[in-house]
Structures are given as structure tokens and as C-alpha cells.
Amino acid sequence: MAGAASKCSNCGAVPRPDARFCESCGVRLLPVEPEPAEPEPAADQEDVARRFRALASDPRVVDLLSREVDTAVHDRASRSSRLQVVLASALFLAVGVVLALAFGLFCPPLMIVPLAIVAFALYATLSKWSALSRSVSGRVSSHLALVVGERTSFSEGSGDAAARTEHLVILEFPGGERRELRAWEGVPGKVTRGDFGVAYARGGLLIEFEHVPV
């Protein structure tokens, strides 16, 4: 459960325990989210290694590792998201240019404000576009994996950006390496902590997980 903010993220002032806004600068105080607990292993490491060996020798796994995953739905959604990014950025740029012209005519020193809006819009566009491009570029890789944890990440919206919720799945691989991947819609309801199977991932995104009982 989130607790009261220990200090203002904007000016560093220490607020009252029940304060919702900083008394020094007026910024809204965000609750402190507790650090997610380190996921516990589904079993001791020897048992995990034994089950990974059983998974690797399962005849179904050969077909699952070579299976072609249909990413058409995911790719369409990513293209739609990129179009939304372009439209939102175009709006920001248009507003910035209009304001720059207006300030240039009536108050040149304040042109820095619309220019900052334009710069921010370009930076946000390039960052989001890059992230979306990585999620649809490259081939889908398949791996033997164990689900060791799940968590949900919440991010508050700012400005015109909407609040976002992401589901994250923590996987362990045969060598003991662990990775946290964003889960594509439909995946959260199919995985449970302790599941062994084949994970299909691309660009840091877990597209699908096939559970194989071992």
C-alpha cells in the first residue's frame, strides 16, 4: 500500500504526513510506492535445474521452440500507437510554432517558452517512436523459462498523456539469469508463478507464454 510522501519531488521540502500538496512550492505530492519484494524462487535451485532438464527433454518443446508466433494483432496495435504519437506530436508542434510566432511579434524574450514546448514534443516523439519501433522490429525469440514473479506498474499521466498501467512478468532462464519483460495483453491471464514453459519475446516484450507441465 502506498504511503505518504517523505519529501517533495520538486523542491525537496519535508511535508506534513497528511499533506496532499507541498506547502513550499505547491506541487502535488505523490505517494511513495513500496519497493516490490524480490520474487521468491518457485523451488530450490536443484529442483529448478532438474525441472529445466525435464522441460528441455520434453518432446513437445522441440515444436514449441521452432513455432512461428502470429504477431499480426500486436503489430497492428503498435502501428496504431505510432500513429497516435505522430498526431499528438504534430499538435504539440503546431501549438509551439503558433505561440512562437505570437511571442515573436509581441514579446520576443518569452519565445523561449514555445521553443521549449517544441523541443519537448520532438524529444517525446523520438523516444516513444523508438520504443514502439523496437517492439515490432526484429524476430520473435523463443526460450525455455520459469515464471518467478509478476507485478503491475502504474504511471500517472502528465499534461495530455494518459495514466498508464503495465503488467510485468519476471522470468528465469536455464542459466539462472532473470529478466523482467513487459507482458502483451492476454499474457497475464495465462501465466502463474511457478510455471515452466516456452516464452516468446521481442524487444523486451513478452508476446506469449506456453506452459508445459514438468
PyMOL CGO cylinders between C-alpha atoms (Angstrom):
from pymol import cmd
from pymol.cgo import CYLINDER

trace = [
    CYLINDER, 0.00, 0.00, 0.00, 1.34, 3.47, -0.90, 0.3, 1, 1, 1, 1, 1, 1,
    CYLINDER, 1.34, 3.47, -0.90, 2.47, 5.69, 1.98, 0.3, 1, 1, 1, 1, 1, 1,
    CYLINDER, 2.47, 5.69, 1.98, 2.77, 9.43, 2.49, 0.3, 1, 1, 1, 1, 1, 1,
    CYLINDER, 2.77, 9.43, 2.49, 5.49, 11.25, 0.59, 0.3, 1, 1, 1, 1, 1, 1,
    CYLINDER, 5.49, 11.25, 0.59, 8.67, 11.72, 2.66, 0.3, 1, 1, 1, 1, 1, 1,
    CYLINDER, 8.67, 11.72, 2.66, 9.70, 14.84, 0.74, 0.3, 1, 1, 1, 1, 1, 1,
    CYLINDER, 9.70, 14.84, 0.74, 8.61, 16.97, -2.21, 0.3, 1, 1, 1, 1, 1, 1,
    CYLINDER, 8.61, 16.97, -2.21, 9.95, 15.65, -5.53, 0.3, 1, 1, 1, 1, 1, 1,
    CYLINDER, 9.95, 15.65, -5.53, 10.16, 19.23, -6.85, 0.3, 1, 1, 1, 1, 1, 1,
    CYLINDER, 10.16, 19.23, -6.85, 11.82, 21.30, -4.11, 0.3, 1, 1, 1, 1, 1, 1,
    CYLINDER, 11.82, 21.30, -4.11, 12.84, 18.69, -1.53, 0.3, 1, 1, 1, 1, 1, 1,
    CYLINDER, 12.84, 18.69, -1.53, 10.80, 20.18, 1.33, 0.3, 1, 1, 1, 1, 1, 1,
    CYLINDER, 10.80, 20.18, 1.33, 9.53, 17.77, 4.00, 0.3, 1, 1, 1, 1, 1, 1,
    CYLINDER, 9.53, 17.77, 4.00, 5.70, 17.91, 4.09, 0.3, 1, 1, 1, 1, 1, 1,
    CYLINDER, 5.70, 17.91, 4.09, 3.25, 17.19, 6.89, 0.3, 1, 1, 1, 1, 1, 1,
    CYLINDER, 3.25, 17.19, 6.89, 2.17, 13.50, 6.99, 0.3, 1, 1, 1, 1, 1, 1,
    CYLINDER, 2.17, 13.50, 6.99, -1.38, 14.32, 5.81, 0.3, 1, 1, 1, 1, 1, 1,
    CYLINDER, -1.38, 14.32, 5.81, -0.40, 16.97, 3.22, 0.3, 1, 1, 1, 1, 1, 1,
    CYLINDER, -0.40, 16.97, 3.22, -1.51, 16.46, -0.38, 0.3, 1, 1, 1, 1, 1, 1,
    CYLINDER, -1.51, 16.46, -0.38, 0.35, 19.48, -1.79, 0.3, 1, 1, 1, 1, 1, 1,
    CYLINDER, 0.35, 19.48, -1.79, 3.78, 20.89, -0.95, 0.3, 1, 1, 1, 1, 1, 1,
    CYLINDER, 3.78, 20.89, -0.95, 3.47, 23.94, 1.30, 0.3, 1, 1, 1, 1, 1, 1,
    CYLINDER, 3.47, 23.94, 1.30, 6.69, 25.41, -0.17, 0.3, 1, 1, 1, 1, 1, 1,
    CYLINDER, 6.69, 25.41, -0.17, 6.12, 25.19, -3.94, 0.3, 1, 1, 1, 1, 1, 1,
    CYLINDER, 6.12, 25.19, -3.94, 2.51, 23.96, -4.29, 0.3, 1, 1, 1, 1, 1, 1,
    CYLINDER, 2.51, 23.96, -4.29, 3.35, 20.80, -6.28, 0.3, 1, 1, 1, 1, 1, 1,
    CYLINDER, 3.35, 20.80, -6.28, 1.06, 17.82, -5.71, 0.3, 1, 1, 1, 1, 1, 1,
    CYLINDER, 1.06, 17.82, -5.71, 2.76, 15.22, -3.51, 0.3, 1, 1, 1, 1, 1, 1,
    CYLINDER, 2.76, 15.22, -3.51, 2.88, 11.72, -4.95, 0.3, 1, 1, 1, 1, 1, 1,
    CYLINDER, 2.88, 11.72, -4.95, 2.52, 8.78, -2.55, 0.3, 1, 1, 1, 1, 1, 1,
    CYLINDER, 2.52, 8.78, -2.55, 5.60, 6.64, -2.08, 0.3, 1, 1, 1, 1, 1, 1,
    CYLINDER, 5.60, 6.64, -2.08, 5.13, 3.22, -3.63, 0.3, 1, 1, 1, 1, 1, 1,
    CYLINDER, 5.13, 3.22, -3.63, 6.76, 0.41, -1.64, 0.3, 1, 1, 1, 1, 1, 1,
    CYLINDER, 6.76, 0.41, -1.64, 9.62, -1.37, -3.36, 0.3, 1, 1, 1, 1, 1, 1,
    CYLINDER, 9.62, -1.37, -3.36, 8.40, -4.62, -4.94, 0.3, 1, 1, 1, 1, 1, 1,
    CYLINDER, 8.40, -4.62, -4.94, 9.52, -7.63, -2.97, 0.3, 1, 1, 1, 1, 1, 1,
    CYLINDER, 9.52, -7.63, -2.97, 12.14, -9.79, -4.63, 0.3, 1, 1, 1, 1, 1, 1,
    CYLINDER, 12.14, -9.79, -4.63, 10.25, -12.74, -6.08, 0.3, 1, 1, 1, 1, 1, 1,
    CYLINDER, 10.25, -12.74, -6.08, 10.97, -15.94, -4.23, 0.3, 1, 1, 1, 1, 1, 1,
    CYLINDER, 10.97, -15.94, -4.23, 12.17, -18.95, -6.21, 0.3, 1, 1, 1, 1, 1, 1,
    CYLINDER, 12.17, -18.95, -6.21, 9.39, -21.40, -7.06, 0.3, 1, 1, 1, 1, 1, 1,
    CYLINDER, 9.39, -21.40, -7.06, 11.56, -24.14, -5.57, 0.3, 1, 1, 1, 1, 1, 1,
    CYLINDER, 11.56, -24.14, -5.57, 15.17, -24.68, -4.53, 0.3, 1, 1, 1, 1, 1, 1,
    CYLINDER, 15.17, -24.68, -4.53, 17.74, -24.30, -7.28, 0.3, 1, 1, 1, 1, 1, 1,
    CYLINDER, 17.74, -24.30, -7.28, 18.43, -28.02, -7.60, 0.3, 1, 1, 1, 1, 1, 1,
    CYLINDER, 18.43, -28.02, -7.60, 14.76, -28.73, -8.20, 0.3, 1, 1, 1, 1, 1, 1,
    CYLINDER, 14.76, -28.73, -8.20, 14.59, -25.84, -10.68, 0.3, 1, 1, 1, 1, 1, 1,
    CYLINDER, 14.59, -25.84, -10.68, 17.58, -27.24, -12.61, 0.3, 1, 1, 1, 1, 1, 1,
    CYLINDER, 17.58, -27.24, -12.61, 16.00, -30.72, -12.60, 0.3, 1, 1, 1, 1, 1, 1,
    CYLINDER, 16.00, -30.72, -12.60, 12.72, -29.38, -13.96, 0.3, 1, 1, 1, 1, 1, 1,
    CYLINDER, 12.72, -29.38, -13.96, 14.53, -27.37, -16.63, 0.3, 1, 1, 1, 1, 1, 1,
    CYLINDER, 14.53, -27.37, -16.63, 16.26, -30.59, -17.75, 0.3, 1, 1, 1, 1, 1, 1,
    CYLINDER, 16.26, -30.59, -17.75, 12.88, -32.31, -17.87, 0.3, 1, 1, 1, 1, 1, 1,
    CYLINDER, 12.88, -32.31, -17.87, 11.47, -29.39, -19.84, 0.3, 1, 1, 1, 1, 1, 1,
    CYLINDER, 11.47, -29.39, -19.84, 14.33, -29.49, -22.37, 0.3, 1, 1, 1, 1, 1, 1,
    CYLINDER, 14.33, -29.49, -22.37, 13.82, -33.22, -22.94, 0.3, 1, 1, 1, 1, 1, 1,
    CYLINDER, 13.82, -33.22, -22.94, 10.04, -32.95, -23.35, 0.3, 1, 1, 1, 1, 1, 1,
    CYLINDER, 10.04, -32.95, -23.35, 9.17, -33.86, -26.98, 0.3, 1, 1, 1, 1, 1, 1,
    CYLINDER, 9.17, -33.86, -26.98, 6.59, -31.03, -27.13, 0.3, 1, 1, 1, 1, 1, 1,
    CYLINDER, 6.59, -31.03, -27.13, 9.27, -28.41, -26.51, 0.3, 1, 1, 1, 1, 1, 1,
    CYLINDER, 9.27, -28.41, -26.51, 11.07, -29.02, -29.81, 0.3, 1, 1, 1, 1, 1, 1,
    CYLINDER, 11.07, -29.02, -29.81, 7.95, -28.00, -31.73, 0.3, 1, 1, 1, 1, 1, 1,
    CYLINDER, 7.95, -28.00, -31.73, 7.24, -25.08, -29.38, 0.3, 1, 1, 1, 1, 1, 1,
    CYLINDER, 7.24, -25.08, -29.38, 10.76, -23.64, -29.75, 0.3, 1, 1, 1, 1, 1, 1,
    CYLINDER, 10.76, -23.64, -29.75, 10.53, -23.71, -33.55, 0.3, 1, 1, 1, 1, 1, 1,
    CYLINDER, 10.53, -23.71, -33.55, 6.94, -22.48, -33.68, 0.3, 1, 1, 1, 1, 1, 1,
    CYLINDER, 6.94, -22.48, -33.68, 6.17, -19.28, -35.59, 0.3, 1, 1, 1, 1, 1, 1,
    CYLINDER, 6.17, -19.28, -35.59, 4.17, -16.91, -33.38, 0.3, 1, 1, 1, 1, 1, 1,
    CYLINDER, 4.17, -16.91, -33.38, 1.46, -14.84, -35.05, 0.3, 1, 1, 1, 1, 1, 1,
    CYLINDER, 1.46, -14.84, -35.05, 2.26, -11.21, -34.19, 0.3, 1, 1, 1, 1, 1, 1,
    CYLINDER, 2.26, -11.21, -34.19, -0.23, -9.59, -36.58, 0.3, 1, 1, 1, 1, 1, 1,
    CYLINDER, -0.23, -9.59, -36.58, -2.53, -8.30, -33.82, 0.3, 1, 1, 1, 1, 1, 1,
    CYLINDER, -2.53, -8.30, -33.82, 0.39, -6.92, -31.82, 0.3, 1, 1, 1, 1, 1, 1,
    CYLINDER, 0.39, -6.92, -31.82, 1.90, -5.27, -34.91, 0.3, 1, 1, 1, 1, 1, 1,
    CYLINDER, 1.90, -5.27, -34.91, -1.39, -3.61, -35.83, 0.3, 1, 1, 1, 1, 1, 1,
    CYLINDER, -1.39, -3.61, -35.83, -1.76, -2.24, -32.31, 0.3, 1, 1, 1, 1, 1, 1,
    CYLINDER, -1.76, -2.24, -32.31, 1.81, -0.91, -32.37, 0.3, 1, 1, 1, 1, 1, 1,
    CYLINDER, 1.81, -0.91, -32.37, 1.24, 0.80, -35.72, 0.3, 1, 1, 1, 1, 1, 1,
    CYLINDER, 1.24, 0.80, -35.72, -1.91, 2.39, -34.32, 0.3, 1, 1, 1, 1, 1, 1,
    CYLINDER, -1.91, 2.39, -34.32, 0.05, 3.60, -31.27, 0.3, 1, 1, 1, 1, 1, 1,
    CYLINDER, 0.05, 3.60, -31.27, 2.72, 5.11, -33.51, 0.3, 1, 1, 1, 1, 1, 1,
    CYLINDER, 2.72, 5.11, -33.51, 0.05, 6.95, -35.49, 0.3, 1, 1, 1, 1, 1, 1,
    CYLINDER, 0.05, 6.95, -35.49, -1.33, 8.37, -32.23, 0.3, 1, 1, 1, 1, 1, 1,
    CYLINDER, -1.33, 8.37, -32.23, 2.18, 9.51, -31.27, 0.3, 1, 1, 1, 1, 1, 1,
    CYLINDER, 2.18, 9.51, -31.27, 2.59, 11.29, -34.60, 0.3, 1, 1, 1, 1, 1, 1,
    CYLINDER, 2.59, 11.29, -34.60, -0.78, 13.04, -34.32, 0.3, 1, 1, 1, 1, 1, 1,
    CYLINDER, -0.78, 13.04, -34.32, -0.18, 14.15, -30.71, 0.3, 1, 1, 1, 1, 1, 1,
    CYLINDER, -0.18, 14.15, -30.71, 3.30, 15.39, -31.58, 0.3, 1, 1, 1, 1, 1, 1,
    CYLINDER, 3.30, 15.39, -31.58, 2.02, 17.27, -34.62, 0.3, 1, 1, 1, 1, 1, 1,
    CYLINDER, 2.02, 17.27, -34.62, -0.49, 19.03, -32.37, 0.3, 1, 1, 1, 1, 1, 1,
    CYLINDER, -0.49, 19.03, -32.37, 2.22, 19.99, -29.87, 0.3, 1, 1, 1, 1, 1, 1,
    CYLINDER, 2.22, 19.99, -29.87, 4.47, 21.26, -32.67, 0.3, 1, 1, 1, 1, 1, 1,
    CYLINDER, 4.47, 21.26, -32.67, 1.67, 23.29, -34.22, 0.3, 1, 1, 1, 1, 1, 1,
    CYLINDER, 1.67, 23.29, -34.22, 0.83, 24.89, -30.87, 0.3, 1, 1, 1, 1, 1, 1,
    CYLINDER, 0.83, 24.89, -30.87, 4.51, 25.60, -30.25, 0.3, 1, 1, 1, 1, 1, 1,
    CYLINDER, 4.51, 25.60, -30.25, 5.01, 27.23, -33.65, 0.3, 1, 1, 1, 1, 1, 1,
    CYLINDER, 5.01, 27.23, -33.65, 1.89, 29.40, -33.31, 0.3, 1, 1, 1, 1, 1, 1,
    CYLINDER, 1.89, 29.40, -33.31, 2.94, 30.53, -29.83, 0.3, 1, 1, 1, 1, 1, 1,
    CYLINDER, 2.94, 30.53, -29.83, 6.48, 31.21, -31.02, 0.3, 1, 1, 1, 1, 1, 1,
    CYLINDER, 6.48, 31.21, -31.02, 5.18, 33.46, -33.80, 0.3, 1, 1, 1, 1, 1, 1,
    CYLINDER, 5.18, 33.46, -33.80, 2.84, 35.24, -31.39, 0.3, 1, 1, 1, 1, 1, 1,
    CYLINDER, 2.84, 35.24, -31.39, 5.54, 35.80, -28.77, 0.3, 1, 1, 1, 1, 1, 1,
    CYLINDER, 5.54, 35.80, -28.77, 7.99, 36.84, -31.50, 0.3, 1, 1, 1, 1, 1, 1,
    CYLINDER, 7.99, 36.84, -31.50, 5.64, 39.64, -32.54, 0.3, 1, 1, 1, 1, 1, 1,
    CYLINDER, 5.64, 39.64, -32.54, 4.58, 40.88, -29.11, 0.3, 1, 1, 1, 1, 1, 1,
    CYLINDER, 4.58, 40.88, -29.11, 7.18, 39.72, -26.58, 0.3, 1, 1, 1, 1, 1, 1,
    CYLINDER, 7.18, 39.72, -26.58, 10.37, 38.26, -28.13, 0.3, 1, 1, 1, 1, 1, 1,
    CYLINDER, 10.37, 38.26, -28.13, 12.11, 37.42, -24.81, 0.3, 1, 1, 1, 1, 1, 1,
    CYLINDER, 12.11, 37.42, -24.81, 9.33, 34.95, -24.00, 0.3, 1, 1, 1, 1, 1, 1,
    CYLINDER, 9.33, 34.95, -24.00, 9.87, 32.98, -27.22, 0.3, 1, 1, 1, 1, 1, 1,
    CYLINDER, 9.87, 32.98, -27.22, 11.84, 30.53, -25.09, 0.3, 1, 1, 1, 1, 1, 1,
    CYLINDER, 11.84, 30.53, -25.09, 8.55, 29.12, -23.74, 0.3, 1, 1, 1, 1, 1, 1,
    CYLINDER, 8.55, 29.12, -23.74, 7.07, 27.89, -27.06, 0.3, 1, 1, 1, 1, 1, 1,
    CYLINDER, 7.07, 27.89, -27.06, 10.51, 26.82, -28.24, 0.3, 1, 1, 1, 1, 1, 1,
    CYLINDER, 10.51, 26.82, -28.24, 10.78, 24.63, -25.13, 0.3, 1, 1, 1, 1, 1, 1,
    CYLINDER, 10.78, 24.63, -25.13, 7.37, 23.13, -25.97, 0.3, 1, 1, 1, 1, 1, 1,
    CYLINDER, 7.37, 23.13, -25.97, 8.60, 22.30, -29.48, 0.3, 1, 1, 1, 1, 1, 1,
    CYLINDER, 8.60, 22.30, -29.48, 11.83, 20.76, -28.14, 0.3, 1, 1, 1, 1, 1, 1,
    CYLINDER, 11.83, 20.76, -28.14, 9.91, 18.66, -25.61, 0.3, 1, 1, 1, 1, 1, 1,
    CYLINDER, 9.91, 18.66, -25.61, 7.48, 17.47, -28.29, 0.3, 1, 1, 1, 1, 1, 1,
    CYLINDER, 7.48, 17.47, -28.29, 10.35, 16.39, -30.54, 0.3, 1, 1, 1, 1, 1, 1,
    CYLINDER, 10.35, 16.39, -30.54, 12.14, 14.59, -27.72, 0.3, 1, 1, 1, 1, 1, 1,
    CYLINDER, 12.14, 14.59, -27.72, 8.98, 12.79, -26.54, 0.3, 1, 1, 1, 1, 1, 1,
    CYLINDER, 8.98, 12.79, -26.54, 8.12, 11.80, -30.11, 0.3, 1, 1, 1, 1, 1, 1,
    CYLINDER, 8.12, 11.80, -30.11, 11.55, 10.33, -30.83, 0.3, 1, 1, 1, 1, 1, 1,
    CYLINDER, 11.55, 10.33, -30.83, 11.65, 8.45, -27.51, 0.3, 1, 1, 1, 1, 1, 1,
    CYLINDER, 11.65, 8.45, -27.51, 8.17, 6.95, -27.90, 0.3, 1, 1, 1, 1, 1, 1,
    CYLINDER, 8.17, 6.95, -27.90, 8.69, 6.17, -31.58, 0.3, 1, 1, 1, 1, 1, 1,
    CYLINDER, 8.69, 6.17, -31.58, 11.96, 4.39, -30.77, 0.3, 1, 1, 1, 1, 1, 1,
    CYLINDER, 11.96, 4.39, -30.77, 10.30, 2.29, -28.04, 0.3, 1, 1, 1, 1, 1, 1,
    CYLINDER, 10.30, 2.29, -28.04, 7.39, 1.31, -30.29, 0.3, 1, 1, 1, 1, 1, 1,
    CYLINDER, 7.39, 1.31, -30.29, 9.72, 0.52, -33.20, 0.3, 1, 1, 1, 1, 1, 1,
    CYLINDER, 9.72, 0.52, -33.20, 11.78, -1.82, -31.03, 0.3, 1, 1, 1, 1, 1, 1,
    CYLINDER, 11.78, -1.82, -31.03, 8.62, -3.71, -30.07, 0.3, 1, 1, 1, 1, 1, 1,
    CYLINDER, 8.62, -3.71, -30.07, 7.78, -4.51, -33.72, 0.3, 1, 1, 1, 1, 1, 1,
    CYLINDER, 7.78, -4.51, -33.72, 11.28, -4.86, -35.20, 0.3, 1, 1, 1, 1, 1, 1,
    CYLINDER, 11.28, -4.86, -35.20, 13.38, -7.98, -35.17, 0.3, 1, 1, 1, 1, 1, 1,
    CYLINDER, 13.38, -7.98, -35.17, 12.31, -11.56, -34.92, 0.3, 1, 1, 1, 1, 1, 1,
    CYLINDER, 12.31, -11.56, -34.92, 10.49, -13.23, -32.08, 0.3, 1, 1, 1, 1, 1, 1,
    CYLINDER, 10.49, -13.23, -32.08, 12.86, -15.33, -29.96, 0.3, 1, 1, 1, 1, 1, 1,
    CYLINDER, 12.86, -15.33, -29.96, 11.77, -18.40, -28.00, 0.3, 1, 1, 1, 1, 1, 1,
    CYLINDER, 11.77, -18.40, -28.00, 13.31, -19.51, -24.71, 0.3, 1, 1, 1, 1, 1, 1,
    CYLINDER, 13.31, -19.51, -24.71, 12.81, -22.12, -22.02, 0.3, 1, 1, 1, 1, 1, 1,
    CYLINDER, 12.81, -22.12, -22.02, 11.71, -20.15, -18.98, 0.3, 1, 1, 1, 1, 1, 1,
    CYLINDER, 11.71, -20.15, -18.98, 10.27, -20.26, -15.48, 0.3, 1, 1, 1, 1, 1, 1,
    CYLINDER, 10.27, -20.26, -15.48, 7.79, -17.63, -14.25, 0.3, 1, 1, 1, 1, 1, 1,
    CYLINDER, 7.79, -17.63, -14.25, 9.19, -16.41, -10.90, 0.3, 1, 1, 1, 1, 1, 1,
    CYLINDER, 9.19, -16.41, -10.90, 7.04, -13.33, -10.39, 0.3, 1, 1, 1, 1, 1, 1,
    CYLINDER, 7.04, -13.33, -10.39, 4.58, -10.77, -11.73, 0.3, 1, 1, 1, 1, 1, 1,
    CYLINDER, 4.58, -10.77, -11.73, 3.91, -7.16, -10.87, 0.3, 1, 1, 1, 1, 1, 1,
    CYLINDER, 3.91, -7.16, -10.87, 1.86, -4.24, -12.14, 0.3, 1, 1, 1, 1, 1, 1,
    CYLINDER, 1.86, -4.24, -12.14, 3.42, -0.85, -12.82, 0.3, 1, 1, 1, 1, 1, 1,
    CYLINDER, 3.42, -0.85, -12.82, 1.31, 2.33, -12.62, 0.3, 1, 1, 1, 1, 1, 1,
    CYLINDER, 1.31, 2.33, -12.62, 2.42, 5.67, -14.04, 0.3, 1, 1, 1, 1, 1, 1,
    CYLINDER, 2.42, 5.67, -14.04, 0.40, 8.84, -13.54, 0.3, 1, 1, 1, 1, 1, 1,
    CYLINDER, 0.40, 8.84, -13.54, -0.42, 10.90, -16.62, 0.3, 1, 1, 1, 1, 1, 1,
    CYLINDER, -0.42, 10.90, -16.62, 1.04, 14.35, -17.09, 0.3, 1, 1, 1, 1, 1, 1,
    CYLINDER, 1.04, 14.35, -17.09, -0.32, 17.04, -19.36, 0.3, 1, 1, 1, 1, 1, 1,
    CYLINDER, -0.32, 17.04, -19.36, -2.11, 15.39, -22.26, 0.3, 1, 1, 1, 1, 1, 1,
    CYLINDER, -2.11, 15.39, -22.26, -0.56, 12.00, -21.54, 0.3, 1, 1, 1, 1, 1, 1,
    CYLINDER, -0.56, 12.00, -21.54, -2.95, 9.48, -20.03, 0.3, 1, 1, 1, 1, 1, 1,
    CYLINDER, -2.95, 9.48, -20.03, -2.13, 7.37, -16.99, 0.3, 1, 1, 1, 1, 1, 1,
    CYLINDER, -2.13, 7.37, -16.99, -0.69, 4.01, -17.97, 0.3, 1, 1, 1, 1, 1, 1,
    CYLINDER, -0.69, 4.01, -17.97, -0.74, 0.55, -16.42, 0.3, 1, 1, 1, 1, 1, 1,
    CYLINDER, -0.74, 0.55, -16.42, 1.77, -2.11, -17.45, 0.3, 1, 1, 1, 1, 1, 1,
    CYLINDER, 1.77, -2.11, -17.45, 1.87, -5.75, -16.45, 0.3, 1, 1, 1, 1, 1, 1,
    CYLINDER, 1.87, -5.75, -16.45, 5.41, -7.11, -15.98, 0.3, 1, 1, 1, 1, 1, 1,
    CYLINDER, 5.41, -7.11, -15.98, 6.48, -10.74, -15.82, 0.3, 1, 1, 1, 1, 1, 1,
    CYLINDER, 6.48, -10.74, -15.82, 9.78, -11.86, -14.27, 0.3, 1, 1, 1, 1, 1, 1,
    CYLINDER, 9.78, -11.86, -14.27, 11.29, -14.90, -15.99, 0.3, 1, 1, 1, 1, 1, 1,
    CYLINDER, 11.29, -14.90, -15.99, 14.19, -17.14, -15.03, 0.3, 1, 1, 1, 1, 1, 1,
    CYLINDER, 14.19, -17.14, -15.03, 16.15, -18.97, -17.73, 0.3, 1, 1, 1, 1, 1, 1,
    CYLINDER, 16.15, -18.97, -17.73, 18.11, -22.24, -17.53, 0.3, 1, 1, 1, 1, 1, 1,
    CYLINDER, 18.11, -22.24, -17.53, 21.41, -20.48, -16.76, 0.3, 1, 1, 1, 1, 1, 1,
    CYLINDER, 21.41, -20.48, -16.76, 19.89, -18.72, -13.75, 0.3, 1, 1, 1, 1, 1, 1,
    CYLINDER, 19.89, -18.72, -13.75, 19.55, -15.31, -15.46, 0.3, 1, 1, 1, 1, 1, 1,
    CYLINDER, 19.55, -15.31, -15.46, 16.39, -13.36, -14.65, 0.3, 1, 1, 1, 1, 1, 1,
    CYLINDER, 16.39, -13.36, -14.65, 14.72, -10.75, -16.82, 0.3, 1, 1, 1, 1, 1, 1,
    CYLINDER, 14.72, -10.75, -16.82, 11.64, -8.59, -16.34, 0.3, 1, 1, 1, 1, 1, 1,
    CYLINDER, 11.64, -8.59, -16.34, 9.57, -8.24, -19.52, 0.3, 1, 1, 1, 1, 1, 1,
    CYLINDER, 9.57, -8.24, -19.52, 6.50, -6.18, -20.32, 0.3, 1, 1, 1, 1, 1, 1,
    CYLINDER, 6.50, -6.18, -20.32, 3.58, -8.53, -20.95, 0.3, 1, 1, 1, 1, 1, 1,
    CYLINDER, 3.58, -8.53, -20.95, 1.46, -8.20, -24.07, 0.3, 1, 1, 1, 1, 1, 1,
    CYLINDER, 1.46, -8.20, -24.07, -2.30, -8.23, -23.45, 0.3, 1, 1, 1, 1, 1, 1,
    CYLINDER, -2.30, -8.23, -23.45, -3.61, -11.74, -22.91, 0.3, 1, 1, 1, 1, 1, 1,
    CYLINDER, -3.61, -11.74, -22.91, -0.37, -12.96, -21.37, 0.3, 1, 1, 1, 1, 1, 1,
    CYLINDER, -0.37, -12.96, -21.37, -1.11, -12.00, -17.71, 0.3, 1, 1, 1, 1, 1, 1,
    CYLINDER, -1.11, -12.00, -17.71, -4.09, -14.34, -17.52, 0.3, 1, 1, 1, 1, 1, 1,
    CYLINDER, -4.09, -14.34, -17.52, -2.07, -17.24, -18.97, 0.3, 1, 1, 1, 1, 1, 1,
    CYLINDER, -2.07, -17.24, -18.97, 0.93, -17.24, -16.63, 0.3, 1, 1, 1, 1, 1, 1,
    CYLINDER, 0.93, -17.24, -16.63, 1.22, -18.17, -12.97, 0.3, 1, 1, 1, 1, 1, 1,
    CYLINDER, 1.22, -18.17, -12.97, 4.22, -18.00, -10.70, 0.3, 1, 1, 1, 1, 1, 1,
    CYLINDER, 4.22, -18.00, -10.70, 5.99, -21.36, -10.82, 0.3, 1, 1, 1, 1, 1, 1,
    CYLINDER, 5.99, -21.36, -10.82, 5.01, -22.16, -14.43, 0.3, 1, 1, 1, 1, 1, 1,
    CYLINDER, 5.01, -22.16, -14.43, 7.66, -23.73, -16.66, 0.3, 1, 1, 1, 1, 1, 1,
    CYLINDER, 7.66, -23.73, -16.66, 7.33, -23.43, -20.42, 0.3, 1, 1, 1, 1, 1, 1,
    CYLINDER, 7.33, -23.43, -20.42, 8.41, -21.58, -23.55, 0.3, 1, 1, 1, 1, 1, 1,
    CYLINDER, 8.41, -21.58, -23.55, 8.47, -17.78, -23.60, 0.3, 1, 1, 1, 1, 1, 1,
    CYLINDER, 8.47, -17.78, -23.60, 8.19, -15.83, -26.85, 0.3, 1, 1, 1, 1, 1, 1,
    CYLINDER, 8.19, -15.83, -26.85, 9.69, -12.35, -26.65, 0.3, 1, 1, 1, 1, 1, 1,
    CYLINDER, 9.69, -12.35, -26.65, 10.60, -9.46, -28.92, 0.3, 1, 1, 1, 1, 1, 1,
    CYLINDER, 10.60, -9.46, -28.92, 12.15, -6.13, -27.98, 0.3, 1, 1, 1, 1, 1, 1,
    CYLINDER, 12.15, -6.13, -27.98, 11.67, -6.55, -24.23, 0.3, 1, 1, 1, 1, 1, 1,
    CYLINDER, 11.67, -6.55, -24.23, 8.03, -7.57, -24.72, 0.3, 1, 1, 1, 1, 1, 1,
    CYLINDER, 8.03, -7.57, -24.72, 6.66, -10.98, -23.72, 0.3, 1, 1, 1, 1, 1, 1,
    CYLINDER, 6.66, -10.98, -23.72, 4.27, -11.76, -26.55, 0.3, 1, 1, 1, 1, 1, 1,
    CYLINDER, 4.27, -11.76, -26.55, 3.23, -15.26, -25.50, 0.3, 1, 1, 1, 1, 1, 1,
    CYLINDER, 3.23, -15.26, -25.50, 3.98, -17.99, -22.97, 0.3, 1, 1, 1, 1, 1, 1,
    CYLINDER, 3.98, -17.99, -22.97, 3.22, -21.67, -23.50, 0.3, 1, 1, 1, 1, 1, 1,
    CYLINDER, 3.22, -21.67, -23.50, 3.01, -23.58, -20.20, 0.3, 1, 1, 1, 1, 1, 1,
    CYLINDER, 3.01, -23.58, -20.20, 4.49, -27.07, -20.25, 0.3, 1, 1, 1, 1, 1, 1,
    CYLINDER, 4.49, -27.07, -20.25, 3.81, -29.14, -17.10, 0.3, 1, 1, 1, 1, 1, 1,
    CYLINDER, 3.81, -29.14, -17.10, 7.02, -30.79, -15.86, 0.3, 1, 1, 1, 1, 1, 1,
]
cmd.load_cgo(trace, "trace")
